[in-house]
Amino acid sequence: MNNRSRIPGWIFLLAFCGYFFLWRLGSFGLIGADEPRYAQVAREMLARHDWVTPTLGGMPWLEKPPLYYWQAMFAYRLFGVSDWAARLPSAFDAFLLVLAVYWFLRRFRPGLELDAALIVATTAGIAGFARAASTDMPLTATFSIAMLAWYAWFESGDKKYLAAFYGFLGLAMLAKGPVAPFLAIAVIVILAVLQRSAKIALKTLWIPGILLGCAVALPWYVLVQLRNPQFFHEFIVEHNLARFGTNLYHHPEPFWYYVPVALLGWVPWSILVVGAVFAAVRQLRNPAGDTLRSFLLIWVGVIVVFFSISQSKLPGYVLPAIPPGAILAAEFIRARSSPEKFTTWLRFVFAALHALLLGGLVFCALVIQYLVLEHRVPWNAAGVPLTIAVVTAAAIFVLLMKSDFRTLRIATLVPAIVALAVALRFGAQPLDETLSARPVAKELANFDPHHLPVAVFLVPRETEYGLAFYRDQVVSRYELGQIPKGEHLVVAAQGFQKSIAKETGRKVTYFGNFAPQKLEYFYVASR
């Protein structure tokens, strides 16, 4: 890609990060179960001025370490409690990750830094999770920075980079737990084996660095165990070992699940990442090959294989594989920037596939409201978006072929920018109405000037946790026998008014419904 620009690279990069990570960050409410749950845990910790024990509904919530919660607490203190403030930690961590990639490559592979950082910033995985209130981006950022720091030490011998490796690895343990050092060890050991040098692994075991990592991570682990004796069993045994080895949390997926998930995470650069991975595999045993390329390939492989073995699979688990794949793609493009290094038929294949992928991205953005609301695209609504997508793909293909890929950056970034704008313009409201409790909470506020207690009945846990955040209340659940003694509101699945009256033995008044989520509201009188 052509790196010439009148705008300084770092300003160009910050502008892209601001757009992809922050623009319309609160255009739709917190979705899923994790976003509102994590956001509420941080709010409760801030209200109690407690930096040690995460709680939800006043009870210890020990599923995750505290790094995200700490960051969200700072965001709440600065900007107040809101859904967009709950997402700021992930946006900040994504910024930090992109800048780290830029700095690392500027120092060790000059000329590659801007393209690689832009690819990282604009992948669907990084841009998407930068907008989510979750622990996945904090882990990805801290773990990735740690690995880049380790390689900086490996290549330069400068111990300050090894110290940074251990420091960020400690932060990664505070982001999601002991999985971070385990993955780091696996990557380093495999590289040492391929390089036939045990010294690589042995010299990594630097006592001052280990002490630094322990100083960063262990104080919280010790304090939370002292205050909550059940912590070790809940966090280590249940939410690490059992989550990995069993289907205890009901997230089963086939072994190959993370292959398509990773490819989606690398969109719109997926075709180039695949080419880069194959090229890196071919040179893996070549002693004269670039060790950085081998390191990045091992990094990708360890993440994908490790979580593929896990019996519990969620899309965010594979996120730490996105940055090394993006850097590989940038290196792959630069290595084949000359026509003699990128044969005509290979240019044709990559240009065609890349153009089709970008056309598909634009198509999905144009029909996102149908995908969200109906989970399909009606034929009568697909004509215009499909035409636009085909024209876009054809134009990109012609542009790439005529320019010998010199316009690859602009040919990819412009459709990506447009796709995000269109997706947020047409998809934010459907997402909000169908997947977030924010509009439900607003409806309740119209009926409830006195902020009565709220209970739920036969609704998804996403609704329960969302209402807990947006109303800042402990939400009771009828199915568990948690029926408030006084007057209260009930949010229930449609058609269960008689069941609510039977459960309570009290007068139940119908208030209204929220059709997009098939919910009804009721007022239950006191005994």
N, C-alpha and C positions, 0 to 999 in steps of 0.2 A: 504494500500500500504506500501511497505517496505521503510522506511525512511533512511536506512543505506547507506551511501555513503562516499567514501574517499574524495570527493570534498565537501568543506563547502557549506551548503545549499544556502547561499546568492549568492555565485559565480555561482553555478549551475543555480540558478534562473535568474541571470543577463545574462548569456550566452543564455538561452532560450529566454528571452525577446529580446535580440539583434537580434537573428535569426528570430523570428516571427514578430517583429515590424520593423526592419531596413534593413534586407538583401534584396538587389535589390529593394529598395524603389522607385526608379525612373525607373524601368524596363518598365513601360508603362506610357503614359501621363495622365494628368488629364482627368477624364471621368465624364459624366453627366453634368448637368447644375451647380450644387452647387460647385463642386471642383474648376473649373476655376474662377467662380464668386467670391467666398470667397478669393481665392488667389489674384485676381486682386484688390479687395477692400483693402486688406492689403498693396499691393504695392502702391496704390494711397495714402493711409494714410501716409505711410512712405515717399513718395516723397513730400508730403505737410507738413510733420512734424506735423501732426494733430492727436492727440490721442483721440479726442472726436467724431467727425462726420465721420462715414463711408461713402465713396462715391464710385460710380461706373460710369465710364465715366464722372467724374467730378460732378455728381449729387448726392445728399444725398441718401444713401441706408440704410434704417432704419429697415430692416426686423429682424436683429439679434443684440444682444449686442456685446461688443467689445473684449471679452476675447480671442477668437481665433485670431482675427486680431492683437491684441497686441503681442501674442506669435509668430505669423508669421512675424511680423515686426522685432522682435528680431532675428528670424532665418535668415531673409533676410540680416540684418546688419552683421551677423556673417559669412554667407556662400554665400551671393549673392542671387538674385532672380532666382528661378528655381522651377520646379514642385516638386522635392523631398524635397526641403527646405520648400515648402508650406505644405507638409505632416508631417514635423517634430513635430509641436505642438501636433498633435494627438498621435504620437509615444511617445513623452515625457510624455504626460498625462497618457497613458497606462502604461508606466514604473512606474509612481508615484502611480497609482492605485494598481498595483501588489505588489509593495513594502509596501504599506499601509496595504493590506490584510495580507501580511507576518508578518509585525510588530504587527498588532492587534492580530492575532491568537497566535503568539509567546508569547505575553503578557497575553492573557486571555484564550487561549486554547492550551497550549504548546503541541507539538507533531503533531499538525494538520497543522502548518503554511506552510511547504514546499509543501505538496500535494495540499492544497487549492490554494496557489498562482500559482502553475504550472497549475492547472485546469483553473483558471481565465485567465492566459496568453495564453493558447493554445485553448480556445474556438474560434469558427469561428467568433462570433460576435466581441469579443475584438480584436483578431488578424486582422480581416478584417478592422474594423473602425480605428484601430491604423495606418493603411496605407492610410487613406483618409483625404483629406483637408476639414474637416467639423466641425461643432459645436457639433456633437453628442458625440464624445469622451471627449472633455472638460467638457460637462455637466455630463456625466457618471462618470468621475473620481472625480470631485469636489463633486457631490451629494453623491457618494458612500463613499468617505472619510468622509464627514459630518455625514452620518448615522452610520458608524463604530465608529466615535468619540462620537456620542450621546450614543451608546450602551456601550462604554467604560466608560462614565460618569455614566450611569445607573447602571452598575455593580460595579464600584469602588467608586462612589461618589466624585471623584476628579474633581474639577471645571475646571481644565485646559483642560480636554476633552470636557466639555460643551462649553468652549470658542472656542476650535477648531471646534466644530460643527457649531457654529454661523459664524465663520470666513469662513469656506469652503462653508457654505450655501450662504454667500454673494458672493463668487466667482462663485457659481453655478448660481446665478442670473445674473452675468456678462457673463456667458457662454450661457444662453438661455432664461433667463427671470423669471417671477414670478411663473412659473410652479414648480420650485425647492422647495421653501418653502411650497407651497400648498401640494405637494406630501409628504414632510417630516412631515407636520402636520397630514396628513391622516394616515401615518404609526404609528406615536406615539399615536394618539388618539385611533386607533383600538387596539393597544397593551394594552393601559390603560384600555379599556373596557373589553378585554379578561382577564386581570389580576384583574379586579374589583377594580381598584385603581385610583381614579381621581388625586391622588397626583403625579403620574408619569407625567401627562400632565402639571399640575399646577407648579410643581417644575422645569420643563423645561423652563418655562417663567422667565428667569433670566435677569434682567435689564442690567447688564454690558455686557452680551453676545449679547443681542438684539442691544445694542448700537454699539458693535463691528461689527456685521453683517451689520448694517446700514452704518457704517463708511467705510466698504469695498465696498458696492454696490451703495449707494445712490449718491455719488458725480458725478459719470458719468451720472446717470439718470437725475440729476438736470441740469448738464451742457449741455447735449445734447438737453434737452427740451428748455432751454433758447436760444440755438443757432438755434434750428429747431422747431418752434412752432407746426409743423405737426407731431412731433414724437409720442405724446400720441395716436393720432388717428391711425397712420400707424402701430405702433408697438403693442400697447395694444389692441386696438379695432379690427384691421384687422388681424394682424399676431398672436394674441393669442386667443381672444374671438371668432372672426369669423372663424378662422382656426379650432378651437375646435367644434364649434356649427353648422357650415355649410360646404357645399362642395365648398366654394368659390374658392379654389385653385385646384380643380379637382383631388383629390386623394381619390376617394371613394373605400372602400373595405368592405367586409362583417364583421359582428361583431366578428366572430371567427378568423379573419385574423392573430392576433398576437399569437395565439397558435402555428401554424406551424412555424411562423417567429421566435418565441422564441426557439422552438425546434431546428431549424436550427442554431440559434445563439449559442446554447450550444454544437453543434457538436465539437469534437467526444465524448462528455460526456453525450449526451442527455438521453440515457437510464438510466444512474445512477441518473441524475437530476430528472427524472420522479419518480423513486423509492424513492428518498429522499423527494420529495414533498408529495407523498402519505404517507410516514412514518411520516412526520411532521404534516400532517392533522390529522392522527390518534391520535397523542399525544397532539393535540392542547388544549384540555380541561383538560388535566391531570395536576393537580397542581404540581406534582412532576417532570414534564417534564422539559427539558432544555429550559429556556426562550429565549436563543439565537436562537434556532431552530424556535420557534414561531415568533420571530422578523424577521428572514430572510424570512420565509414563507409569512408573512404579507407584507413585502417589495416587494417580487415578485408579490404577488396578486394585490397590489395597482397599481403597474406600468402597469401590463397587463390589468386589468379591466378599469383603467382610460383611457388609450389610445384606448381601444376597444370601449369605449363609444364615443370617438371623431369621428366626421364626416369626418375628413381628416386624412389619415393614410399613413405613410411612414415607411419602415423597421427600420430606425435608432431610431425612437421614443421609442422603447421597449428596447433599449440597457441598460438602468440602471437596468433592471431586470436580466441581465446576471451574474454580480458578486455575488449577494446573492444566486442565484441558484447554482453557482459553489461551493460556500462555503458549502451549504447544501449537495451537492454531496460528497465532501471530508469528511464531518462529517458522512454521511451515510455509506461510505465505511469503515471508521475506526470503527464505531459501529458494523459492521458485519464482521470484519476481522477474527474473530474466527469461525471455522466451526460450532460450536454449535449455533451460533447466525445467521448463514446463512444456512438454510436448503438445503439439496441436490437438491431438485427440484427447489428451488429459485436460487441457484447458476447456475443450468443448464439453466434456462430461461434467467437470466441476462447475462451469458457468451455467449449464442447463439445470443441474440439480440445485445449485444455490439460488438461481432465479425462481425455480418452482417453489422452493421453500419460502422465499420472501413473498411470492404471490399468494401462497397458502396462508402466510401470516396476515397479510392484508385482508384476505377473504374472511378469516376467523374474526378479525377485529370488526369488520363491517356487519357480521351476522351475530355478534356476541349476545345481543339481547335474546335471540332465539335459542342459542345454546344454553343460556342461563335459565330462561323461562320454560322452554319446551324440550331441552336436551336433544334437539334436532333442528334442521334447517328446512322449512317448507319449500317445496319446489317453486311455488309462485313468488317466493321472496328471494330466491337464490340467483335470479338472472342478472340483475345489475351488479351485485357484489362479485359474481363469478366473472363477468365481463371485465370489471375493473382489475380483478386479480390477474386475469390472463394478460391484459394489456401491460400491467406492471411487470409481470414475469418476462414478457417478450422484450420490453424496453431494457430491463436489467441485463438480460442475456446479450442483447446486441451491444450494449454499452461495455460490458465486460470483454467481449470478444474483440471489439474494435480497439480497446485501450490496452489489451494484453494485461488485464487485471489491475492496471494502475489506478482505476477509479473504484476499486473494490470497497474502499472505506465509505465513500459517499453513496455508492450504489446500495450499500447495506444499511447505513445509518439513517438515511432519509426515510426509507420504508419503515424502519423500526420506530423512528420518532412519530411518524404519521399513525402507525398501528397503535401505539400507546395512547395518543391523543384520541383517536376514534374509539378505542376500547373503553377509555374512561368516560368519554362523552355519552356513549350509548349503553355501556354496561354497568356503570356505577349505580344508577337507580334500580335496575333489576336485581343486582347483587344485594343492595341495601334492603329491598322489599322482600326478597325471598330467603335470604341467608343470614340476615342480621336481626338482632333483637332491638336495635335502635328505633325503628319506626313503631314497633310494638310498645316500647316504653313510652314513646310520645303519645300514642293513643291512650294508654292508661292514664297518663298525666291529665288528659282532658276530662276523665271521669273522676279523678281522685285528687282533689285540692288539698287533702289532709295527709297525703303520703301514707296510706294504710299499708299494713303488711300484705305481702303477695305470696300466693302459693301457686303451684303448677300441677296439672293433672294430665298424664299421658302425652306430654310434649317432649321433643328431643332435648337432650341435655344441653345442646347449643343454645336453645331458648332459655333454659334455666340459668346457665352461667351468664348469658348476655343480659338478662333482666337483673341479675345480681350486680353486674357492673353499672348498667345505665341507671338503676334506681338506688345503687349503693345500699342494698339491703340483703339480708339473709333470706333466700327464697326457700320456702318449704315445699316438700313434694308429697302429695296425697298418697301415692302408691306406697310410700314408706311409713305411713301412719302419722306424718308430720302435719297435722291439721291445727292451725292457730286457734286458740280458745276464743279470741275476740273477733270483732268484725274484720273482714279482710277481702281482698280481691283474689280471684282465681283466673288464671290463664289456662285454658284447656283445649284439647283437640275437639273438633266439631262433633256435636251430637251427644254430649255426655252431661247435659244439665241434670237429668234425672239421677244419674250416678253420683253427681256431686251432692245433690240433696239427700240421697240415701246415705252417703258417707258421713255427712255432717249432722243430719237430722235437724237442719235449720232451714230458714227461708233463703232461697237462692233467687237473685234477681238478674235477669239477662241484661247486659249492657251493650253488647255489640260484637262485631267480629272483625277479624283481619284476614280477608280473603286470600291474599298472596301466600300466606303460610298456613291457611286452613285452621285458624285459631278463633276461639270465642272467649269473651270476657264476662265474668260474673261477679256480683257482689254477694257476699255471704254475711248474713247478720250475726250478731253476737248471740251467745246462748241465752 
